[in-house]
Amino acid sequence: MNLGPVVQDAGVRFSAWSPDATQLWLCLFDAADRETRWPMLRDAQGCWHVEVAGMGPGARYGLRADGPYDPAAGLWFDPGKLLLDPYAPAIDRPFVHDPLLAARRGEGGDTAPLMPKGVVTATLPPMPVAPPRFDPGGLIYEVQVRGLTMLHPDVPVAQRGTIAAIAHPAVIAHLRKLHVSAIELMPVNAWIDERHLGPIGLTNYWGYNPVSYFALDPRLAPGGLAELRGTVAALHEAGIGVILDMVYNHDGESDAQGTTLSLRGLDAKTYFRHAPDGQLINDTGTGNSIACNAPVVRRLILDSLRHFVVQAGVDGFRFDLGPALGRMADGFDPAAPLLQAMRADPLLADRIMIAEPWDIGPGGYQLGRFGDGWLEWNDRYRDDMRRFWRGDAGMTGAFATRLAGSSDIFGGQATRSVNFLAAHDGFTLADLTAYEHRHNHANGEDGRDGHGENFSWNNGVEGASDNPVIQAARRQDIMALLSTLFCSRGAIMLSAGDEFGRSQQGNNNAYAQDNAIGWVDWDGRDRAIEAHAFALAALRARTPELRDVAILSDADVDWLDEDGQPLSVAQWQDPARRRLALRYRVSGLILCVNGDATACRFHIDGRWLDAGGRSIVVIEGANPCGRPIAGNG
């Protein structure tokens, strides 16, 4: 039986799961927020139901649950707490944190005035099922929906910061110049601020604190699901897929001092993972961990994924703290029931599935273990490539391994790597070259939050600089990093704005910066870096060998030194070596990599190729004069 509200000819049927409750009520709210309660009836499986005749789309509602109150035993029943139906398809306003939402039973009063209400919606006609729009070796463009367009000069002011704004012709034109294969939207589901943010005047900007796995956040999608659907259609028309970043590892109700908003008030014992002593397990660092492989939770997650495929036509999903999806009593299992069900489901089996393959729990680092059908964020690529360009000794072999597809991690014939140098979590690409240390004081945590080790450098001055020599060195480094990314085997990912030098002023954890620090500065973009990114994107688009996901082998390429000779074992092992060339045997494409600060000349196939300090020069085989087609040398 379907959970949530189901619109029928005679009215609406509401269903919710809460096996330990002694009573559930459906709470309907009129235009003046007056509440009418309807007792629900329980069936033998622990589901509660009620049918309301004459009701249709637009009705606003919530749930109340009564039963034993024993938080230490995972029982949080409190009829004074209005609850969001986990299957509510929409909400009438965003969540706003209030301490009363976390008050214990009998202490805080009724929370209905503080709670967004679920909204009954008409089911949209199912989207035609089509193969995902995605090139396995293409570019994924990571976007925080609000930040992408808040400062975009061509997007109407009233539309900025919304999902609809991404469909603006100026935005799509930019994506096409980058040859974006799929855009990855950071969380768009309704979320709530962490409780420490309000008192210091900040809000959650990234959205990684969900309350609903179905309802979109009204701040991002004032037009609801139809807005997402329309943007997906516009991007599909441009040949661009859409990936949603989903957060199933925790919810916004946090720890034992947190709020009661939805899952906690209905069945915390089942929805959240608990230690033998009854304490909440916190493998996420957010206060709670969702029990993804409990049958009812598994159903919730699968229903949520299907919802966005059928109702919005999305092409795939990226999973925040992905090991949570496969956590069992004994740890992570790549054959966990949820992971198997996702790949067996007829609506989900062909979707793009991307894991962030780590969390902070025991055995939480699982890079390379998600198996066939999964792409994985490759932080080893991120760190090794940063260390090479920073100038760390002995990184040339690691550079080559990552460029070739990370065979040491993924094995087999094809890589499943999502190669990235920067993402929302960490420094921007430009800040890698301008800051050795994080500068997160604006977050109100005395600079303690965010990663401490970023493998970054500052080219002689920490932070912004007017010195043209330093500016040129930083631009050179950014271009080298971009060249590395676009010439790597496997899928590649670029965080929005990194293609033109976006800075967050050294903040490497801008989750609470819904302001100019976190927004993409379109007027301030570096046009030279942007032109370089466009040239690299065009090169990758017209070069099948660069988009191939087969791991490079000695049958595919020659690894050469500056004189065009095969690199010897001694050269590979030389910790001081920072130069190498890569020649594709079929096309003759050549990459000349100079990680040293001084310029050099490569002599390959009878041609002299000049490579400036800290640069990559790319030569296409059909270019006999040796002029760089794309590069920063």
Phi and psi in degrees as a GROMACS rama.xvg file:
@    title "Ramachandran Plot"
@    xaxis  label "Phi"
@    yaxis  label "Psi"
@TYPE xy
-67.9428  136.662  ASN-2
-93.2573  163.805  LEU-3
84.094  -167.012  GLY-4
-85.0535  133.45  PRO-5
-123.07  117.129  VAL-6
-76.0668  126.098  VAL-7
-120.508  174.263  GLN-8
-60.4598  -38.2078  ASP-9
-95.6955  -5.67805  ALA-10
161.03  -144.88  GLY-11
-130.936  134.285  VAL-12
-102.586  128.456  ARG-13
-110.629  136.264  PHE-14
-138.467  139.862  SER-15
-145.975  151.705  ALA-16
-106.604  123.221  TRP-17
-162.386  79.9209  SER-18
-67.9223  -24.3976  PRO-19
-95.0284  -5.04003  ASP-20
-71.8527  149.631  ALA-21
-91.8299  -19.7293  THR-22
-162.514  139.311  GLN-23
-119.938  145.858  LEU-24
-125.112  139.514  TRP-25
-85.5221  128.876  LEU-26
-115.404  112.903  CYS-27
-99.2784  142.445  LEU-28
-123.873  130.413  PHE-29
-87.1806  -173.693  ASP-30
-63.2377  -25.3565  ALA-31
-93.8069  11.8939  ALA-32
65.61  21.0577  ASP-33
-75.3033  137.968  ARG-34
-103.757  136.593  GLU-35
-122.607  128.154  THR-36
-102.595  135.57  ARG-37
-118.112  115.457  TRP-38
-61.3175  138.445  PRO-39
-103.667  153.939  MET-40
-105.284  141.106  LEU-41
-96.1288  138.673  ARG-42
-100.532  -179.021  ASP-43
-67.7399  -18.8005  ALA-44
-93.6175  2.55685  GLN-45
90.9116  11.5954  GLY-46
-95.8038  143.283  CYS-47
-112.198  140.603  TRP-48
-138.293  152.92  HIS-49
-158.635  142.807  VAL-50
-112.242  132.456  GLU-51
-116.902  111.159  VAL-52
-71.6094  148.53  ALA-53
76.4979  4.34055  GLY-54
-98.1509  152.94  MET-55
-149.305  -166.726  GLY-56
-55.7785  145.029  PRO-57
102.257  -18.8854  GLY-58
-63.7252  141.033  ALA-59
-108.262  139.356  ARG-60
-155.218  167.925  TYR-61
-150.849  -176.314  GLY-62
-126.074  151.869  LEU-63
-129.374  144.162  ARG-64
-132.347  135.374  ALA-65
-117.258  155.347  ASP-66
161.03  -168.87  GLY-67
-65.1424  144.544  PRO-68
-115.48  101.97  TYR-69
-148.356  80.0371  ASP-70
-52.9947  -34.8681  PRO-71
-63.8731  -22.7224  ALA-72
-100.895  9.79998  ALA-73
78.8427  21.3584  GLY-74
-115.478  112.826  LEU-75
-122.82  28.9324  TRP-76
-65.5926  130.159  PHE-77
-156.377  102.962  ASP-78
-65.0456  -10.985  PRO-79
-78.0106  -9.09594  GLY-80
-100.583  116.96  LYS-81
-74.5849  134.207  LEU-82
-115.18  142.554  LEU-83
-79.6706  128.881  LEU-84
-60.0671  124.295  ASP-85
-56.3838  -24.0512  PRO-86
-100.587  9.31884  TYR-87
-58.2968  126.43  ALA-88
-77.9649  -15.1042  PRO-89
-157.972  161.814  ALA-90
-128.416  158.943  ILE-91
-87.6987  -12.4796  ASP-92
-164.637  163.863  ARG-93
-69.8321  161.381  PRO-94
-76.5356  140.832  PHE-95
-129.04  125.28  VAL-96
-67.9554  139.575  HIS-97
-144.744  135.59  ASP-98
-55.6039  -27.4109  PRO-99
-66.1496  -22.1841  LEU-100
-68.1851  -17.6036  LEU-101
-106.73  4.84066  ALA-102
-65.5604  147.352  ALA-103
-73.3666  160.837  ARG-104
-55.0365  130.807  ARG-105
84.4342  -1.67614  GLY-106
-110.389  -23.3931  GLU-107
-112.443  -6.44028  GLY-108
81.061  -172.562  GLY-109
-78.7317  131.867  ASP-110
-94.678  1.80465  THR-111
-53.4373  -42.2033  ALA-112
-64.0694  -20.5461  PRO-113
-92.8821  -15.1123  LEU-114
-97.3119  134.096  MET-115
-59.9839  150.083  PRO-116
-102.151  143.793  LYS-117
-67.4615  151.191  GLY-118
-123.701  127.102  VAL-119
-71.7981  131.655  VAL-120
-126.509  153.9  THR-121
-74.6048  137.633  ALA-122
-69.5254  127.26  THR-123
-72.3244  152.81  LEU-124
-56.7163  137.011  PRO-125
-56.4753  141.688  PRO-126
-74.5191  142.446  MET-127
-59.5555  134.193  PRO-128
-77.4752  119.202  VAL-129
-131.298  154.564  ALA-130
-58.2941  148.539  PRO-131
-59.3003  143.083  PRO-132
-83.2324  101.692  ARG-133
-170.794  131.577  PHE-134
-94.1283  120.075  ASP-135
-53.4311  -27.9508  PRO-136
-105.635  21.8062  GLY-137
-88.869  -172.947  GLY-138
-98.8012  125.615  LEU-139
-97.6026  130.273  ILE-140
-111.994  108.652  TYR-141
-83.902  130.226  GLU-142
-133.623  131.467  VAL-143
-89.7447  116.274  GLN-144
-54.5081  -49.2293  VAL-145
-65.1575  -46.1686  ARG-146
-68.8427  -25.2225  GLY-147
-61.8151  -39.7872  LEU-148
-119.801  1.92205  THR-149
-59.5633  -28.4431  MET-150
-115.645  16.3536  LEU-151
-78.6853  119.182  HIS-152
-67.4346  -22.1665  PRO-153
-91.1033  -14.7593  ASP-154
-86.7155  130.736  VAL-155
-54.1009  140.684  PRO-156
-55.6898  -41.9845  VAL-157
-65.6641  -21.1858  ALA-158
-98.1489  -14.7291  GLN-159
-60.5089  144.437  ARG-160
83.8617  7.3803  GLY-161
-114.059  165.985  THR-162
-63.1124  -37.2194  ILE-163
-61.0792  -32.2753  ALA-164
-63.8811  -25.986  ALA-165
-66.3232  -23.9022  ILE-166
-85.2388  1.61838  ALA-167
-61.8429  139.356  HIS-168
-54.6866  -34.7495  PRO-169
-67.6556  -36.8236  ALA-170
-69.4636  -45.8282  VAL-171
-63.552  -37.2299  ILE-172
-61.2596  -39.6256  ALA-173
-64.8925  -43.7216  HIS-174
-61.1321  -37.7879  LEU-175
-68.5731  -36.4367  ARG-176
-63.9533  -28.9785  LYS-177
-85.8414  -2.50571  LEU-178
53.7352  45.8907  HIS-179
-65.2454  129.901  VAL-180
-85.2842  -39.3441  SER-181
-152.637  141.512  ALA-182
-97.9229  133.407  ILE-183
-108.775  113.228  GLU-184
-88.002  120.474  LEU-185
-59.6606  165.36  MET-186
-46.0861  131.028  PRO-187
-114.124  -3.57313  VAL-188
-74.8102  153.614  ASN-189
-58.1591  131.505  ALA-190
-133.536  171.409  TRP-191
-129.747  151.759  ILE-192
-68.9531  147.213  ASP-193
-64.5177  149.01  GLU-194
-67.2999  -19.6215  ARG-195
-83.2926  -10.6015  HIS-196
-78.6954  -43.2326  LEU-197
-54.2498  -49.5432  GLY-198
-61.8026  -19.4794  PRO-199
-106.293  13.6554  ILE-200
77.0048  22.7279  GLY-201
-117.989  164.908  LEU-202
-133.914  159.537  THR-203
-71.642  122.851  ASN-204
-100.499  -37.2477  TYR-205
-76.0233  -31.9359  TRP-206
91.9449  11.3152  GLY-207
-83.7399  49.3944  TYR-208
-149.53  64.3636  ASN-209
-74.151  151.598  PRO-210
-109.789  -32.4832  VAL-211
-121.779  142.436  SER-212
-99.6155  2.37648  TYR-213
-118.454  -50.8101  PHE-214
-72.3916  134.74  ALA-215
-78.4509  152.828  LEU-216
-75.2472  125.887  ASP-217
-61.4719  -21.2465  PRO-218
-67.8814  -32.2606  ARG-219
-94.572  -29.8764  LEU-220
-132.216  71.0557  ALA-221
-60.7963  -20.9928  PRO-222
-91.1576  7.31137  GLY-223
69.3921  -156.201  GLY-224
-61.5872  -33.4632  LEU-225
-61.2566  -32.1473  ALA-226
-67.0766  -45.0031  GLU-227
-61.8827  -44.2681  LEU-228
-60.1923  -43.0554  ARG-229
-65.5535  -38.1538  GLY-230
-69.1573  -40.2495  THR-231
-58.9934  -44.367  VAL-232
-62.0673  -41.5515  ALA-233
-65.8065  -40.7157  ALA-234
-67.9435  -39.3974  LEU-235
-60.418  -40.0707  HIS-236
-60.286  -30.426  GLU-237
-88.569  3.97905  ALA-238
81.4893  20.9174  GLY-239
-114.558  128.759  ILE-240
-81.9662  169.438  GLY-241
-129.877  125.885  VAL-242
-116.743  131.718  ILE-243
-100.285  134.652  LEU-244
-85.8947  113.011  ASP-245
-109.105  140.243  MET-246
-116.769  90.425  VAL-247
-103.306  2.4703  TYR-248
-82.6786  -21.691  ASN-249
-156.055  174.883  HIS-250
-132.515  173.078  ASP-251
-75.2087  5.83039  GLY-252
-80.6235  -10.0741  GLU-253
63.513  -147.151  SER-254
-87.1676  -164.19  ASP-255
-66.3111  -15.5661  ALA-256
-97.9243  9.02856  GLN-257
-86.4343  -171.64  GLY-258
-80.9428  160.826  THR-259
-116.059  106.317  THR-260
-123.594  -32.4325  LEU-261
-160.153  -88.5422  SER-262
-59.5904  -41.1186  LEU-263
-61.1719  -40.2639  ARG-264
-77.6421  -15.6711  GLY-265
-97.8272  -41.9429  LEU-266
-171.043  68.0698  ASP-267
-58.5889  -32.7985  ALA-268
-59.4912  -36.0325  LYS-269
-93.0207  -41.1729  THR-270
-71.2164  -30.6704  TYR-271
-109.382  147.618  PHE-272
-80.5635  137.152  ARG-273
-127.031  146.516  HIS-274
-75.6195  165.058  ALA-275
-55.9352  -27.8677  PRO-276
-85.2586  5.593  ASP-277
91.9537  -7.47967  GLY-278
-72.1486  146.167  GLN-279
-64.7964  133.74  LEU-280
-78.7198  138.089  ILE-281
-126.777  69.8249  ASN-282
-82.0906  2.26428  ASP-283
-110.5  -16.5414  THR-284
78.9048  9.45232  GLY-285
-113.041  -3.34725  THR-286
114.821  -28.7974  GLY-287
-146.488  166.331  ASN-288
-134.16  128.295  SER-289
-73.1875  139.273  ILE-290
-84.6955  76.5731  ALA-291
-60.7597  -25.3358  CYS-292
-100.458  6.50748  ASN-293
-68.2087  138.202  ALA-294
-52.8957  -43.7838  PRO-295
-69.9601  -32.8262  VAL-296
-73.6055  -40.47  VAL-297
-57.3787  -41.9179  ARG-298
-64.0871  -42.9507  ARG-299
-58.2262  -45.513  LEU-300
-65.6163  -46.9345  ILE-301
-62.7485  -41.579  LEU-302
-63.0991  -38.1826  ASP-303
-64.7716  -45.3133  SER-304
-62.6547  -45.3667  LEU-305
-61.0116  -38.4859  ARG-306
-54.9563  -45.5206  HIS-307
-77.7728  -23.832  PHE-308
-74.4173  -49.3208  VAL-309
-75.0746  -41.4153  VAL-310
-89.4275  -24.0927  GLN-311
-122.158  -13.6089  ALA-312
76.4592  24.4553  GLY-313
-68.9128  156.338  VAL-314
-95.2116  -16.6006  ASP-315
178.011  -172.459  GLY-316
-144.501  144.681  PHE-317
-111.983  134.531  ARG-318
-110.63  113.384  PHE-319
-63.9523  134.394  ASP-320
46.8962  59.1905  LEU-321
-55.6237  -31.4041  GLY-322
-56.5149  -22.6329  PRO-323
-58.6974  -30.9548  ALA-324
-67.265  -24.8023  LEU-325
-114.348  14.8689  GLY-326
-79.1308  127.285  ARG-327
-118.57  -175.594  MET-328
-59.3982  -32.0163  ALA-329
-98.5034  9.39567  ASP-330
116.233  -166.104  GLY-331
-70.4955  135.638  PHE-332
-134.317  113.591  ASP-333
-63.2538  -12.6014  PRO-334
-104.28  22.5244  ALA-335
-59.559  152.289  ALA-336
-54.5907  -41.2497  PRO-337
-64.6171  -45.358  LEU-338
-63.5018  -38.7073  LEU-339
-66.3933  -41.6106  GLN-340
-65.0159  -36.6912  ALA-341
-62.5727  -40.1808  MET-342
-81.6559  -17.4845  ARG-343
-92.4927  -15.2854  ALA-344
-70.7968  129.48  ASP-345
-63.4464  -24.6522  PRO-346
-88.7726  -17.4066  LEU-347
-112.519  -16.7845  LEU-348
-58.4398  -33.2307  ALA-349
-99.2612  2.93115  ASP-350
-72.1139  154.723  ARG-351
-68.7255  125.281  ILE-352
-122.648  119.782  MET-353
-122.967  126.035  ILE-354
-102.913  133.813  ALA-355
-83.29  104.107  GLU-356
-86.8761  41.1386  PRO-357
-154.553  151.385  TRP-358
-142.893  -171.998  ASP-359
-99.626  6.88595  ILE-360
-78.5595  174.104  GLY-361
-57.5302  131.403  PRO-362
62.0129  31.7367  GLY-363
-78.3993  -12.7295  GLY-364
-92.0939  109.481  TYR-365
-126.688  28.6641  GLN-366
-57.0146  127.387  LEU-367
92.2977  -2.9328  GLY-368
-105.531  1.02546  ARG-369
-78.7625  -20.7321  PHE-370
86.3179  -175.348  GLY-371
-56.7306  142.37  ASP-372
89.1177  -6.64837  GLY-373
-113.673  137.979  TRP-374
-97.3847  153.687  LEU-375
-137.234  134.546  GLU-376
-58.4789  128.745  TRP-377
-108.22  91.9655  ASN-378
-72.9762  -20.5209  ASP-379
-65.8908  -39.889  ARG-380
-59.3768  -50.619  TYR-381
-52.7856  -51.6344  ARG-382
-72.8752  -42.5185  ASP-383
-66.3151  -40.9552  ASP-384
-67.5393  -38.0224  MET-385
-62.4529  -43.6916  ARG-386
-65.9583  -37.1591  ARG-387
-60.2766  -50.2992  PHE-388
-75.6384  -21.0661  TRP-389
-69.4227  -27.3118  ARG-390
109.319  13.0332  GLY-391
-62.6362  144.166  ASP-392
-73.6909  149.862  ALA-393
71.8679  26.8194  GLY-394
-105.051  2.15481  MET-395
-66.7818  -41.4944  THR-396
-63.4254  -42.7403  GLY-397
-63.5959  -39.4889  ALA-398
-56.6582  -47.9678  PHE-399
-65.2245  -40.9428  ALA-400
-62.1698  -43.7365  THR-401
-68.4821  -41.4074  ARG-402
-60.2688  -33.7646  LEU-403
-85.7428  -2.37705  ALA-404
117.326  3.93587  GLY-405
59.6022  58.836  SER-406
-62.6567  -28.7574  SER-407
-68.1132  -20.1516  ASP-408
-99.2118  -45.4049  ILE-409
-102.39  -18.2776  PHE-410
56.3681  -162.642  GLY-411
61.0254  -159.554  GLY-412
-96.1167  -24.744  GLN-413
-125.456  147.497  ALA-414
-89.0476  148.734  THR-415
-113.367  20.4301  ARG-416
-75.9205  137.099  SER-417
-101.441  103.897  VAL-418
-80.9031  130.307  ASN-419
-150.771  150.167  PHE-420
-107.253  -22.795  LEU-421
-153.612  148.445  ALA-422
-141.232  -176.368  ALA-423
-57.2884  -33.1556  HIS-424
-92.9548  96.1465  ASP-425
130.561  -172.303  GLY-426
-65.4246  150.045  PHE-427
-69.7844  167.275  THR-428
-60.1882  -42.3375  LEU-429
-66.6856  -39.3689  ALA-430
-68.1271  -21.066  ASP-431
-58.2753  -31.8459  LEU-432
-96.8183  0.569649  THR-433
-125.303  -11.6164  ALA-434
-138.19  123.088  TYR-435
-80.8641  -25.0674  GLU-436
-128.511  150.817  HIS-437
-66.7044  148.468  ARG-438
-130.844  79.0764  HIS-439
-109.742  21.4818  ASN-440
-62.8405  -26.4744  HIS-441
-63.8159  -16.0996  ALA-442
-80.7926  -7.70524  ASN-443
77.8598  18.6024  GLY-444
-120.722  28.431  GLU-445
56.3439  29.5089  ASP-446
73.4437  12.9664  GLY-447
-84.8451  -19.5522  ARG-448
-81.972  167.494  ASP-449
81.4461  169.764  GLY-450
-70.0669  138.558  HIS-451
-86.8203  -29.7458  GLY-452
-112.11  111.662  GLU-453
-115.152  -2.55998  ASN-454
51.6194  44.457  PHE-455
-110.318  174.621  SER-456
-151.84  167.873  TRP-457
-126.127  3.24481  ASN-458
55.6845  34.241  ASN-459
101.936  -19.5176  GLY-460
-139.103  129.819  VAL-461
-77.7387  119.841  GLU-462
92.0115  -163.884  GLY-463
-61.3963  147.208  ALA-464
-146.373  141.229  SER-465
-94.1419  -1.97296  ASP-466
-70.1415  118.674  ASN-467
-63.949  -29.046  PRO-468
-67.7024  -44.4307  VAL-469
-66.1964  -41.6799  ILE-470
-59.9162  -42.4112  GLN-471
-65.9489  -39.5764  ALA-472
-64.2065  -41.1193  ALA-473
-66.6941  -41.2187  ARG-474
-62.0102  -41.3177  ARG-475
-59.3823  -43.7307  GLN-476
-66.1124  -42.2545  ASP-477
-61.522  -42.5615  ILE-478
-64.7226  -38.9317  MET-479
-63.7484  -41.878  ALA-480
-62.4995  -44.1795  LEU-481
-63.4245  -41.8532  LEU-482
-59.5136  -42.1908  SER-483
-58.5519  -47.8486  THR-484
-61.8973  -48.7764  LEU-485
-72.4888  -13.2631  PHE-486
-105.028  16.1757  CYS-487
-98.228  147.62  SER-488
-76.0541  134.063  ARG-489
108.846  177.118  GLY-490
-65.0547  147.593  ALA-491
-122.51  152.192  ILE-492
-131.306  135.983  MET-493
-124.601  131.697  LEU-494
-82.6292  136.218  SER-495
-52.1494  128.721  ALA-496
96.154  -18.0976  GLY-497
-67.529  -19.6134  ASP-498
-74.0403  -7.47557  GLU-499
-139.554  27.5253  PHE-500
83.3875  30.485  GLY-501
-62.0288  139.44  ARG-502
-119.382  149.248  SER-503
-114.269  26.3286  GLN-504
57.3863  32.3217  GLN-505
83.1552  5.24336  GLY-506
-80.7761  119.115  ASN-507
-105.525  18.436  ASN-508
-153.32  62.5622  ASN-509
-82.3778  33.2014  ALA-510
-64.5648  -21.5823  TYR-511
-113.339  16.4107  ALA-512
-108.139  76.3952  GLN-513
-85.6386  69.4492  ASP-514
-163.198  -166.599  ASN-515
-61.5983  -23.3702  ALA-516
-63.9867  -43.4412  ILE-517
-91.9231  -18.3434  GLY-518
-82.8512  151.68  TRP-519
-76.6917  124.911  VAL-520
-93.2085  95.6222  ASP-521
-72.2389  -38.9084  TRP-522
-68.5468  -29.8954  ASP-523
-91.8543  11.6903  GLY-524
-69.3973  149.14  ARG-525
-83.2615  109.296  ASP-526
-67.5813  -30.1007  ARG-527
-68.8838  -43.0642  ALA-528
-64.4406  -42.1301  ILE-529
-61.3168  -43.9901  GLU-530
-62.2523  -38.3085  ALA-531
-62.9918  -43.1869  HIS-532
-63.9527  -41.9647  ALA-533
-61.7843  -41.2718  PHE-534
-64.9774  -41.7644  ALA-535
-64.2046  -40.9098  LEU-536
-62.7532  -41.0799  ALA-537
-65.2513  -41.0675  ALA-538
-59.7631  -48.4003  LEU-539
-63.4746  -38.3558  ARG-540
-64.8135  -34.3671  ALA-541
-95.9037  4.41669  ARG-542
-121.037  94.4397  THR-543
-55.5356  -32.4723  PRO-544
-63.3813  -30.2337  GLU-545
-76.435  -28.5278  LEU-546
-91.1227  -7.26603  ARG-547
-64.2856  143.001  ASP-548
-101.478  0.511684  VAL-549
-67.2172  134.433  ALA-550
-67.8976  130.537  ILE-551
-62.9238  138.04  LEU-552
-126.262  175.063  SER-553
-65.7376  -16.2048  ASP-554
-77.8515  -17.6159  ALA-555
-95.8368  -35.0189  ASP-556
-140.248  160.844  VAL-557
-112.124  132.497  ASP-558
-99.5312  120.324  TRP-559
-124.246  157.773  LEU-560
-92.5178  -171.151  ASP-561
-65.0224  -23.9405  GLU-562
-90.5838  5.59533  ASP-563
80.3309  13.5452  GLY-564
-98.4429  149.062  GLN-565
-56.5176  136.553  PRO-566
-64.2278  129.656  LEU-567
-83.1079  167.499  SER-568
-58.1498  -42.9296  VAL-569
-62.3038  -38.7738  ALA-570
-67.2043  -41.9606  GLN-571
-59.9376  -35.7812  TRP-572
-88.0741  -4.57728  GLN-573
-72.4394  112.409  ASP-574
-64.8894  -18.5977  PRO-575
-87.7006  -11.4704  ALA-576
-71.4757  131.38  ARG-577
-136.61  17.5117  ARG-578
-129.269  140.603  ARG-579
-163.349  162.37  LEU-580
-129.054  152.709  ALA-581
-129.117  122.548  LEU-582
-119.22  121.24  ARG-583
-75.7355  131.188  TYR-584
-73.5988  -32.2597  ARG-585
-78.9947  -54.9937  VAL-586
-88.5646  -21.5769  SER-587
82.8937  4.12121  GLY-588
-56.5927  135.186  LEU-589
-125.04  134.146  ILE-590
-115.055  121.344  LEU-591
-106.501  116.951  CYS-592
-109.794  120.75  VAL-593
-121.055  100.473  ASN-594
-88.1024  -1.74911  GLY-595
-83.3557  161.703  ASP-596
-75.2864  -23.0631  ALA-597
-96.8864  148.766  THR-598
-68.5174  158.224  ALA-599
-149.034  169.349  CYS-600
-118.699  130.727  ARG-601
-96.9383  140.635  PHE-602
-117.855  99.5591  HIS-603
-130.783  128.439  ILE-604
53.834  38.9353  ASP-605
78.8464  4.78336  GLY-606
-111.529  142.252  ARG-607
-95.7308  123.903  TRP-608
-121.24  119.487  LEU-609
-87.7622  129.827  ASP-610
-125.527  117.014  ALA-611
-65.2069  168.466  GLY-612
-60.7502  138.276  GLY-613
51.7737  66.2586  ARG-614
-151.426  164.291  SER-615
-124.131  132.148  ILE-616
-114.57  131.067  VAL-617
-112.229  126.432  VAL-618
-120.359  123.779  ILE-619
-81.6455  145.971  GLU-620
-61.0714  -28.8294  GLY-621
-83.6612  10.4215  ALA-622
-111.015  80.0284  ASN-623
-66.4619  -21.8354  PRO-624
-76.4589  -13.0229  CYS-625
83.7276  9.47638  GLY-626
-72.0204  133.554  ARG-627
-60.2356  130.79  PRO-628
-80.6045  -42.295  ILE-629
-147.357  135.658  ALA-630
163.282  173.326  GLY-631
-124.343  25.8525  ASN-632
